[in-house]
Amino acid sequence: MNKMEKALHELGEMDDLAARSSPIHDMSATAKLLTTIAYIVTVVSFDKYDLSGLIPLVLWPVLLFQLGGIPVRTCFYKLRIVLPLVMAVGLFNPIFDRAPLLFLGSVAVSGGVVSMLTLMLKGVLCLMASFLLMATTPIDCLCASLRTLRVPKTLVTLLLLTYRYVGVMTEELAIMTDAYHLRAPGQKGIHVSAWGSFLGQLLLRSMDRAQELYASMLLRGYHEHFHYAPVKPFTAKDAAYLAVCLGVFALLRFVPVAALLGGALVR
């Protein structure tokens, strides 16, 4: 199994995760989408030095992982390529911001170190929230939810086709990579001299496959918009979940819960 086949397999695993049944999976996609957006907005709204305020927000994704039956390690494994990029965002902060911000005993901690850790934690939390949404909501249900929220159908169709076509392109790449290695046994990767022809063949094959897909869509009744998956009704349980989450996020954002708990423990 080459890298492209592994990527295709992992994409299928995401669809399998979203097709499970759990208290989180069975909720309305609209409630999960609005909650995820509210969570991300809450996370990014914290000040760059407010590391302690962010820490209680870790509990929300951890709780959802447990309710959804999704191991936390699966999230970090799926995001293993993106996480290092997110973690590298604030690496230079300690160099530019050297003023001491707090003291741990006799050790001075600069504002750059605190802001670096805050940015890293923000990135990780936002990625975890986005992964949870995709791992508990099929893409068709998510697109149907976006349409109920009056998102333009062109954008929703573009999102759905992009998600679906990633798998098609990855499959074509896997076939071409296998064919190349059969003609060049023992060679690691694709030689630079073959990059141009390889990309050209990929473009031509992608165009042919796209025409076949479009013809299939027309035969199934496609006329400039999709018939998305049936939208789950927004029940009282979904409304209660959304209200509780928004209330908790507002509490954690405007009340220094970590400082209050720390003060209580010190006493």
HELIX and SHEET records of a PDB file:
HELIX    1   1 LYS A    3  ALA A   18  1                                  16    
HELIX    2   2 ALA A   29  VAL A   44  1                                  16    
HELIX    3   3 LEU A   51  LEU A   54  1                                   4    
HELIX    4   4 ILE A   55  VAL A   58  5                                   4    
HELIX    5   5 LEU A   59  GLY A   68  1                                  10    
HELIX    6   6 VAL A   72  LYS A   78  1                                   7    
HELIX    7   7 VAL A   82  MET A   87  1                                   6    
HELIX    8   8 ASN A   93  PHE A   96  1                                   4    
HELIX    9   9 GLY A  111  THR A  136  1                                  26    
HELIX   10  10 ILE A  139  THR A  148  1                                  10    
HELIX   11  11 LYS A  153  ARG A  183  1                                  31    
HELIX   12  12 VAL A  192  ALA A  194  5                                   3    
HELIX   13  13 TRP A  195  LEU A  219  1                                  25    
HELIX   14  14 ALA A  236  PHE A  254  1                                  19    
HELIX   15  15 VAL A  257  VAL A  266  1                                  10    
SHEET    1   A 2 PRO A 100  LEU A 104  0                                        
SHEET    2   A 2 VAL A 107  SER A 110 -1                                        
END                                                                             
